[in-house]
Amino acid sequence: MNKVITRFAPSPTGNLHIGGCRTLLYNWLYAKKNNGQIILRIEDTDRDRSTIEATKNIIESIEWLGLQCDGITVYQKDNILNHQGVVQKLLNDGKAYYCYCSEDELLDMRENALKNKSTTMYNNKWRDKTPTKNDLKTKPTVRIKTPLSGITVIKDHVQGEVIYNNKDLDDFILLRSDGTPTYLLASAVDDYDLGITHIIRGDDHLNNAARQATVFDSMGWERPQYTHIPLIHSPDGTKLSKRDGALSVLEYKEDGFLPIAILNYLLRLGWSYGDLEYFTINEMILYFDLNNIHRSPARFDKTKLLNINTHYLREETETNLINYISDIENLKFSAEIRSNLEKIIPHLKTKAKTLNELRYLSRYIYSNEFEIPKDVEEEIINKKTREILRVFCDKLKSINQWRLEEIIIITENLLKEEGIKLVEIAKPLRLILTGAIVPTGIYELIYALGKNITHERISSYLLK
């Protein structure tokens, strides 16, 4: 068996979305599983729609996911001369021809095909016709000669044997009238040039496989092996929309999802390995098998994705979570701030579902920039509360060793002396120390903030 070479071939006409991310993951895993190679090929021959911004988004998304491809990134537009060279050979061998049809003629053919419920749109007008001088005034396209009879069989790891009657396949365009290659040509030629052995992509490309097989067969090339995976649908079974979760990968990053959670969810969105739910990257590589890809479309469930993210958030190390927060905030934390965060993150990560929630719950540790909502303040802080807080502030100063146990002792003693319940002091303290009623244990909160910051924030508030 030849060395396995897969490819991820996005078109830079938009950002990398969740469906493309799953295709990338499956190609990446199959290559790594077989000690092979995965190539990133940017299919940018559509000059009008391809953008630099989309290309940057795709590459940044891949880096964030940790699914870097092998070797240099290939840009399809750089291979146009070779695309054209293949077409010239097909013309020389009588396996392709110039088509001089006008736009109006092609429109008529399309309307007739729809009227007659024909599976082909083009009527092969120029397949064996010699152009006149008048015809030569039109810039021609180049079409391939597809077989007029028989069948084309696509052997697919997921779909099985898919059979196409050749009479239902058009003589499709290889080169447009401006000499640029179509997707069907460029993709096939590049797959051959790059030595791609396995093509794993969405099943919306299954019909393309039959047409691209014509290019391979006409050139005498060995076809790659195909795996066409069912598309991801919305929860109600319709086409996935942005509302249902068809966001770009980097939007999930902005929403506070972890890369490993995205990968784990997408891995199992149409693939399974027994009853296992959670995988490390190495386990994904170890267990991944094309034979375990399901044939039915998967349904996207953002609630499930959120649950998976919650799991990985709790499994993640405090150091990594602090680094994530540091990157998101674009802040370099001091050793003291890191130490304080390490005290509270184990507690907070059991309450958060995303990095954004974790960042919100821990922000008071590294930022003094918050405002206390007036309406909440008026509701829970009165003159008596202020007096109790003043006593509490004095007691904090008496702690020699800043330990959780010491904080609990002085607080419980204060509650007995004042004859109040913990909630009567906990709510005001949360508000003063964080600017919000965060769902954080008050003892853990005070301990993580440290003696000096806690005392300073309470004192500053009481001086207002």
C-alpha positions in Angstrom: 0.0 0.0 0.0 1.3 3.5 -0.9 1.9 6.0 1.9 -1.5 7.5 2.9 -1.8 11.1 1.8 -5.0 13.0 2.6 -5.9 16.6 2.0 -8.1 19.3 3.4 -9.2 21.5 0.5 -11.3 24.5 1.7 -12.4 27.2 -0.7 -11.5 30.7 0.7 -14.8 32.2 -0.1 -15.8 32.3 3.5 -14.7 31.4 7.0 -14.1 27.8 8.2 -17.3 26.5 9.6 -18.1 23.6 11.8 -18.9 21.2 8.9 -15.5 21.9 7.3 -13.9 21.5 10.7 -15.2 17.9 10.9 -13.9 17.1 7.4 -10.5 18.4 8.4 -10.5 16.4 11.6 -11.4 13.1 9.8 -8.7 13.6 7.2 -6.1 14.6 9.9 -7.0 11.6 12.1 -6.8 9.1 9.1 -3.4 10.4 8.0 -2.0 10.3 11.6 -3.5 6.8 12.2 -1.7 5.5 9.2 1.6 7.3 9.7 0.7 9.3 6.6 0.5 12.9 5.6 -2.2 15.5 5.4 -1.9 18.5 3.0 -3.7 21.8 3.3 -4.8 23.0 -0.2 -6.5 26.3 -0.6 -8.8 26.0 -3.6 -8.6 29.6 -4.7 -9.1 29.5 -8.5 -12.4 31.3 -8.1 -10.8 34.8 -8.2 -14.0 36.7 -7.8 -15.1 35.1 -4.6 -11.8 34.1 -2.9 -10.5 36.5 -0.3 -7.3 37.0 1.7 -9.4 37.4 4.9 -11.1 34.0 4.4 -7.7 32.3 3.8 -6.4 33.9 7.0 -9.5 32.7 8.9 -9.0 29.1 7.7 -5.3 29.0 8.6 -5.9 30.6 12.0 -8.8 28.2 12.7 -6.6 25.2 11.9 -3.9 26.4 14.2 -6.3 27.1 17.1 -7.7 23.5 16.7 -4.2 22.1 16.8 -4.7 20.2 13.5 -1.7 21.6 11.6 -1.2 20.0 8.2 2.1 18.7 6.9 4.5 20.6 4.7 3.8 24.0 3.1 0.2 25.2 2.3 -0.6 24.6 -1.4 -2.5 27.3 -3.3 -4.5 25.9 -6.2 -4.1 29.1 -8.3 -0.4 28.4 -8.4 -1.0 25.2 -10.5 -3.2 26.7 -13.2 -0.5 26.1 -15.9 -0.6 22.4 -15.1 -4.4 22.4 -15.1 -4.3 23.9 -18.6 -1.6 21.4 -19.7 -3.8 18.5 -18.7 -6.6 19.9 -20.8 -4.3 20.3 -23.8 -3.3 16.7 -23.5 -7.0 15.7 -23.4 -7.7 17.8 -26.5 -4.7 16.2 -28.3 -5.9 12.8 -27.4 -9.5 13.5 -28.6 -10.9 13.2 -25.1 -12.0 16.8 -24.8 -13.3 19.5 -27.2 -13.9 23.2 -27.6 -17.5 24.3 -27.1 -18.6 27.5 -28.8 -22.1 27.7 -27.3 -23.4 31.2 -26.4 -25.0 32.0 -23.1 -28.4 32.1 -24.8 -27.9 28.6 -26.3 -26.9 27.2 -22.9 -29.9 28.8 -21.3 -32.2 27.2 -23.9 -30.6 23.8 -23.3 -31.1 24.1 -19.5 -34.8 25.0 -20.0 -35.3 22.1 -22.4 -33.7 19.8 -19.9 -35.9 20.9 -17.1 -39.0 20.7 -19.4 -38.1 17.1 -20.5 -37.0 16.2 -16.9 -33.6 15.3 -18.3 -30.7 14.5 -15.9 -28.2 16.3 -18.3 -28.3 20.0 -19.2 -25.9 20.0 -22.1 -26.8 18.4 -25.4 -23.3 17.6 -26.6 -23.7 20.0 -29.5 -20.0 20.6 -30.1 -18.8 17.1 -29.2 -18.0 16.2 -32.8 -18.7 19.4 -34.6 -16.2 21.5 -36.6 -16.5 25.3 -35.9 -17.1 27.8 -38.8 -15.3 31.1 -39.1 -18.3 32.7 -37.4 -18.2 30.3 -34.5 -14.5 31.1 -34.0 -15.5 34.6 -33.0 -16.8 33.2 -29.7 -14.3 32.4 -27.0 -14.8 28.7 -26.4 -14.9 26.7 -23.2 -13.3 23.2 -23.1 -15.5 20.2 -22.2 -14.5 16.7 -21.5 -15.9 13.7 -23.4 -17.7 11.6 -20.8 -18.6 8.0 -21.8 -21.9 7.9 -23.7 -22.9 4.5 -22.4 -22.1 2.1 -19.6 -21.7 3.0 -16.0 -19.3 4.7 -13.6 -18.8 3.0 -10.3 -17.6 4.9 -7.2 -16.4 2.6 -4.4 -16.9 4.5 -1.2 -15.9 3.6 2.4 -19.2 4.9 3.7 -21.7 4.9 0.8 -20.6 1.5 -0.6 -20.7 1.0 -4.4 -22.4 4.0 -6.0 -23.4 3.4 -9.6 -23.9 6.2 -12.2 -25.3 5.7 -15.7 -22.9 7.5 -17.9 -25.7 8.8 -20.1 -26.8 10.9 -17.0 -23.4 12.6 -16.8 -22.8 15.8 -18.8 -19.8 16.7 -20.8 -18.8 19.1 -18.1 -16.6 22.2 -18.6 -12.9 21.8 -17.9 -11.7 25.3 -18.8 -13.9 28.4 -18.9 -13.8 30.8 -21.8 -11.1 32.9 -20.0 -8.9 29.9 -19.7 -9.4 29.4 -16.0 -10.0 25.8 -14.7 -13.3 24.7 -13.1 -13.4 23.1 -9.7 -14.0 19.6 -11.2 -10.8 19.8 -13.3 -8.5 21.7 -10.8 -9.4 19.5 -7.9 -8.8 16.3 -9.8 -5.5 17.4 -11.3 -4.2 18.7 -7.9 -5.2 15.4 -6.2 -3.1 13.5 -8.7 -0.2 15.9 -8.6 -0.1 15.8 -4.8 -0.3 12.0 -4.7 -3.6 12.1 -2.7 -4.5 8.5 -1.9 -7.7 9.1 0.1 -10.3 11.8 -0.3 -12.6 12.3 2.8 -15.2 14.9 2.2 -18.9 15.7 2.5 -21.4 13.5 0.6 -22.6 16.6 -1.3 -19.4 16.0 -3.4 -20.5 12.4 -4.3 -21.7 13.4 -7.7 -18.5 15.3 -8.3 -16.6 12.1 -7.6 -18.3 10.5 -10.7 -17.3 13.4 -12.9 -13.8 13.7 -11.5 -13.4 10.0 -12.1 -13.7 10.8 -15.8 -10.7 13.0 -15.6 -8.7 10.3 -13.8 -9.8 7.6 -16.2 -9.2 9.8 -19.3 -5.6 10.6 -18.2 -4.9 7.0 -17.2 -4.4 7.9 -13.6 -5.2 5.7 -10.6 -8.2 7.0 -8.7 -7.9 7.9 -5.1 -10.0 6.0 -2.5 -13.2 7.9 -1.6 -15.0 8.4 1.7 -18.1 10.7 1.5 -19.4 11.5 4.9 -23.1 12.6 5.5 -23.5 16.3 6.2 -24.4 17.8 9.5 -28.0 18.8 9.8 -29.9 21.0 12.2 -31.7 19.5 15.2 -34.9 19.2 13.1 -33.2 17.5 10.2 -33.0 20.5 7.9 -29.9 22.2 6.5 -27.7 23.5 9.3 -28.1 27.3 9.7 -26.2 29.8 11.7 -29.0 29.9 14.2 -28.6 26.1 14.8 -24.8 26.4 15.3 -23.3 26.7 11.9 -20.8 29.3 13.2 -17.3 29.7 12.0 -14.7 27.9 14.1 -13.3 31.2 15.5 -16.7 32.2 16.7 -16.7 29.2 18.9 -13.3 30.3 20.2 -14.7 33.8 20.9 -17.6 32.1 22.8 -15.2 30.5 25.1 -15.1 26.9 23.8 -12.0 24.7 24.2 -10.4 23.3 21.0 -10.4 19.7 22.5 -14.2 20.0 23.2 -14.9 21.1 19.6 -12.8 18.2 18.3 -14.4 15.6 20.6 -17.9 16.7 19.7 -17.2 16.7 16.0 -15.5 13.3 16.2 -18.6 11.7 17.5 -20.9 13.6 15.3 -21.3 10.8 12.8 -18.7 8.4 14.2 -18.5 6.2 17.3 -16.2 3.8 19.1 -18.3 1.6 21.5 -19.7 3.6 24.4 -16.7 5.9 24.8 -17.7 9.5 25.0 -14.5 11.4 25.7 -11.1 11.0 23.9 -7.7 12.5 24.2 -6.0 13.4 20.8 -3.9 10.3 21.0 -7.0 8.1 21.6 -8.8 9.8 18.7 -5.9 8.7 16.4 -5.7 5.2 17.9 -9.4 4.4 17.6 -10.3 6.3 14.4 -11.6 4.0 11.6 -13.4 4.9 8.4 -15.6 1.9 8.9 -17.1 3.4 12.0 -18.5 6.5 10.2 -22.3 6.4 10.2 -24.2 6.6 6.9 -27.1 8.7 8.2 -26.7 12.5 8.6 -25.7 13.7 12.1 -27.7 16.4 13.9 -26.0 19.3 15.5 -26.9 19.8 19.2 -25.3 22.9 20.8 -26.5 21.8 24.3 -24.5 18.6 23.9 -21.4 20.6 22.7 -21.8 22.8 25.8 -21.9 19.8 28.1 -18.8 18.4 26.5 -17.1 21.7 26.9 -18.1 21.7 30.6 -16.5 18.3 31.0 -13.2 19.4 29.4 -13.2 22.6 31.4 -13.3 20.6 34.6 -10.6 18.2 33.3 -8.2 21.0 32.2 -5.3 22.0 34.4 -5.4 25.3 36.3 -2.2 26.4 34.6 -3.7 25.9 31.1 -6.9 27.6 32.1 -5.0 30.6 33.5 -3.0 30.8 30.2 -6.2 30.7 28.2 -7.7 33.6 30.3 -4.4 35.5 29.9 -4.5 35.1 26.1 -8.2 36.1 25.9 -7.6 39.2 28.0 -4.3 39.9 26.4 -2.8 40.4 29.8 0.5 39.1 31.3 -0.4 38.1 34.8 2.1 38.7 37.6 3.3 35.8 39.8 1.0 37.0 42.6 -2.1 37.2 40.3 -1.3 33.7 39.0 -1.0 32.4 42.6 -4.4 33.9 43.5 -6.0 32.5 40.4 -4.6 29.1 41.2 -6.4 29.2 44.5 -9.9 30.0 43.0 -9.9 28.3 39.5 -10.4 24.7 41.0 -13.5 26.0 42.6 -14.8 28.2 39.7 -14.2 25.6 36.9 -16.9 23.4 38.5 -19.4 26.3 38.0 -18.5 27.5 34.5 -19.5 26.0 31.1 -17.2 28.1 29.0 -13.9 30.0 29.3 -15.9 33.2 29.0 -17.9 32.2 32.1 -14.8 31.3 33.9 -13.2 34.6 33.0 -16.3 36.5 34.2 -16.2 34.5 37.5 -12.5 35.1 38.1 -12.1 38.6 36.7 -12.1 40.3 40.1 -8.8 38.5 40.9 -6.9 40.4 38.2 -8.9 43.5 37.7 -10.1 46.4 39.9 -12.1 47.9 37.2 -15.7 47.1 38.1 -18.7 49.1 39.2 -21.2 48.1 41.8 -24.7 48.2 40.5 -26.6 50.9 42.5 -29.9 49.1 42.6 -28.3 45.9 44.0 -26.2 47.9 46.4 -29.3 49.7 47.8 -31.1 46.4 48.2 -28.5 44.5 50.2 -26.2 47.0 51.9 -27.6 49.3 54.7 -26.1 51.2 57.7 -26.1 48.1 59.9 -24.3 46.1 57.1 -21.6 48.7 56.9 -20.9 48.5 60.6 -20.6 44.7 60.5 -18.3 45.0 57.4 -16.1 47.5 59.4 -15.7 45.0 62.2 -15.0 42.2 59.7 -12.3 44.3 58.0 -10.6 44.8 61.4 -10.7 41.1 62.1 -9.1 40.3 58.7 -6.1 42.4 59.8 -5.6 40.1 62.8 -5.0 37.0 60.6 -1.3 36.2 60.6 -1.3 33.1 58.3 -3.6 33.6 55.3 -5.4 30.3 55.3 -8.9 29.2 54.4 -9.4 27.8 57.9 -8.5 31.1 59.5 -10.9 33.0 57.3 -13.7 30.6 58.2 -13.0 30.9 61.9 -13.1 34.7 62.1 -16.2 34.8 59.9 -18.1 32.3 62.0 -17.1 34.1 65.2 -18.4 37.4 63.7 -21.7 35.7 62.8 -22.2 34.5 66.4 -21.3 37.9 67.9 -23.7 39.8 65.6 -26.4 37.1 65.7 -26.7 37.0 61.9 -26.6 34.4 59.1 -23.7 33.9 56.6 -25.9 35.2 53.7 -26.3 38.5 55.4 -22.6 39.2 55.1 -21.7 37.0 52.1 -23.9 38.9 49.6 -22.5 42.3 50.5 -18.9 41.0 50.5 -19.4 39.4 47.1 -20.7 42.7 45.7 -17.9 44.8 47.2 -15.1 42.5 46.3 -16.3 41.6 42.7 -18.9 44.1 41.6 -21.5 41.3 41.3 -23.2 38.5 43.2 -21.0 35.8 41.7 -21.8 32.2 42.5 -18.6 31.7 44.4 -18.1 30.4 47.9 -17.3 33.5 50.0 -14.5 31.9 51.9 -12.8 30.7 48.7 -13.3 34.2 47.1 -11.7 36.0 50.1 -8.9 33.4 50.3 -8.1 33.7 46.5 -8.1 37.6 46.6 -5.5 37.6 49.4 -5.4 39.6 52.6 -4.2 42.9 51.2 -6.6 43.2 48.3 -9.6 42.0 50.3 -8.9 44.6 53.1 -8.2 47.3 50.6 -11.4 46.8 48.7 -13.6 46.7 51.8 -11.8 49.7 53.3 -12.1 51.7 50.1 -15.8 51.0 49.9 -16.5 52.0 53.5 -14.7 55.3 53.0 -17.1 56.3 50.2 
